[in-house]
Amino acid sequence: MMTQLTAADGHVLDCWMVEANGPRRGGIVILQEIFGVTDQLKGVAAMYAVKGYDVAVPALFDRHEKDAVIPFDQGARGRDMMLASKPEECLMDVDSAVKALAIKGGRVAVIGFCWGGGLALRAAQKLDIAAAVAFYGTRLQQYLDSPLKAPLLGHFGRTDDHVPPEMLAEAQAYLPDMEVHLYDAGHAFVNDARTTYVAEAAAEAHVRTQAFLARHVG
């Protein structure tokens, strides 16, 4: 269901929340691509809820446009909204979701996709979380100014033109403790609503993610 959270600076944002099915293992905050809180992302939330996690998906575009869900074929519009967003404000919004889940008890992880993947890396540097997972996180170079505070897992496609090999290599050199896996895929390979979807790579990445979460969250 959709609820509202309040960030540290008083900003009120929407957040899609899904309760864990069965025994609760902890919490997961899922961070969006440049398309907003899409039905596809809600499906990812439901998948992890089945695994025993309470899941929160904060609406990171709310500071610019309420209820903004961008069609996948309108990437330029989503990119413009992403570029207008301030990372420090986004992190406050993410932290409000982390704290909302932490109140329920247990550890909380952050999982992000594309733009949200870069923010997940940032969360692992700055927030009080148990772990983070970056699926083909972008704009990595702007986050290479702080060490990791939490374990970080990264999934990247070998032919991802949004994250060229030199960008990933720079991030790995700066953050040597980041666990990285590469897949025979391009960008957005786990998004099953896009033509970029690669089923085998997506399945393998989610299995690795679930094992990582089991180690660090519960």
Secondary structure in CASP SS format (residue, H / E / C, confidence):
PFRMAT SS
TARGET T0000
AUTHOR 0000-0000-0000
METHOD secondary structure of the structure
MODEL  1
M C 1.00
M E 1.00
T E 1.00
Q E 1.00
L E 1.00
T E 1.00
A C 1.00
A C 1.00
D C 1.00
G C 1.00
H C 1.00
V E 1.00
L E 1.00
D E 1.00
C E 1.00
W E 1.00
M E 1.00
V E 1.00
E C 1.00
A C 1.00
N C 1.00
G C 1.00
P C 1.00
R C 1.00
R C 1.00
G E 1.00
G E 1.00
I E 1.00
V E 1.00
I E 1.00
L E 1.00
Q C 1.00
E C 1.00
I C 1.00
F C 1.00
G C 1.00
V C 1.00
T C 1.00
D H 1.00
Q H 1.00
L H 1.00
K H 1.00
G H 1.00
V H 1.00
A H 1.00
A H 1.00
M H 1.00
Y H 1.00
A H 1.00
V H 1.00
K C 1.00
G C 1.00
Y E 1.00
D E 1.00
V E 1.00
A E 1.00
V E 1.00
P E 1.00
A C 1.00
L C 1.00
F C 1.00
D C 1.00
R C 1.00
H C 1.00
E C 1.00
K C 1.00
D C 1.00
A C 1.00
V C 1.00
I C 1.00
P C 1.00
F C 1.00
D C 1.00
Q C 1.00
G H 1.00
A H 1.00
R H 1.00
G H 1.00
R H 1.00
D H 1.00
M H 1.00
M H 1.00
L H 1.00
A H 1.00
S C 1.00
K C 1.00
P H 1.00
E H 1.00
E H 1.00
C H 1.00
L H 1.00
M H 1.00
D H 1.00
V H 1.00
D H 1.00
S H 1.00
A H 1.00
V H 1.00
K H 1.00
A H 1.00
L H 1.00
A H 1.00
I C 1.00
K C 1.00
G C 1.00
G C 1.00
R C 1.00
V E 1.00
A E 1.00
V E 1.00
I E 1.00
G E 1.00
F E 1.00
C C 1.00
W H 1.00
G H 1.00
G H 1.00
G H 1.00
L H 1.00
A H 1.00
L H 1.00
R H 1.00
A H 1.00
A H 1.00
Q H 1.00
K H 1.00
L C 1.00
D C 1.00
I C 1.00
A C 1.00
A E 1.00
A E 1.00
V E 1.00
A E 1.00
F E 1.00
Y C 1.00
G C 1.00
T C 1.00
R C 1.00
L H 1.00
Q H 1.00
Q H 1.00
Y H 1.00
L C 1.00
D C 1.00
S C 1.00
P C 1.00
L C 1.00
K C 1.00
A C 1.00
P C 1.00
L E 1.00
L E 1.00
G E 1.00
H E 1.00
F E 1.00
G E 1.00
R C 1.00
T C 1.00
D C 1.00
D C 1.00
H C 1.00
V C 1.00
P C 1.00
P H 1.00
E H 1.00
M H 1.00
L H 1.00
A H 1.00
E H 1.00
A H 1.00
Q H 1.00
A H 1.00
Y H 1.00
L C 1.00
P C 1.00
D C 1.00
M C 1.00
E E 1.00
V E 1.00
H E 1.00
L E 1.00
Y E 1.00
D C 1.00
A C 1.00
G C 1.00
H C 1.00
A C 1.00
F C 1.00
V C 1.00
N C 1.00
D C 1.00
A C 1.00
R C 1.00
T C 1.00
T C 1.00
Y C 1.00
V C 1.00
A H 1.00
E H 1.00
A H 1.00
A H 1.00
A H 1.00
E H 1.00
A H 1.00
H H 1.00
V H 1.00
R H 1.00
T H 1.00
Q H 1.00
A H 1.00
F H 1.00
L H 1.00
A H 1.00
R H 1.00
H H 1.00
V C 1.00
G C 1.00
END
